[in-house]
């Protein structure tokens, strides 16, 4: 479930501008870390092999 939440924040980054969301994430630091890690390395688009694009960073 945390993965789905992290994906939602990745797709709707504007949610992180909301004060009530910030207050919630302060109370749930593990979820905040999951979101950060997901944003740092999102999954490859469908049809691409795993790890595709890693050399282009």
N, C-alpha and C positions, 0 to 999 in steps of 0.2 A: 504494500500500500504506500509506503514511503517513496518508492520509485515512481509511482503514479503522481504523487504530490510534487516531487522534484521535477518531473516532466512538465507538469502544469505550470510551475513557476518558470521553467525554461521557455515555454511557449508564450507565456504572458508575463514578461518581466516587469510590466507596469505595476503588477501587484505589489512588488517590493517597495514601491513609493508610498503605499498606504500605511499610515501610522499604526492602525490596529494590527496589520500583518507584522510589522516590525516588533511590536510589543509581544505578539504571540511567538515569534521566532526566538526572541530572547528567552522565553520560558521553555523552549524546546530546542536546546542547542544541537542535539544529534540530528534533528530534521534540518536545521540550518546548515549543518556540515554536509548532509546528503545533497541539499540543493546546490551548494557551492561546488561540490565535486562533480555533480551532473553537468553544471554549466561549464566547468573547466574541460570536461571530456564527454560531450554528448554522444549518443550512439550513432553509428554510421547510417546514412540513408539506406532505405531498402534497395537491394540489388547491388550494393557495393560489398566487397569482401571485408571481413573484420580487419580493423587497423588501417584501412585505406585512408590516405591523406595524412598519416602521421609524419611523413617526411616533409610535409609542406608547412610545418609550424614555424 
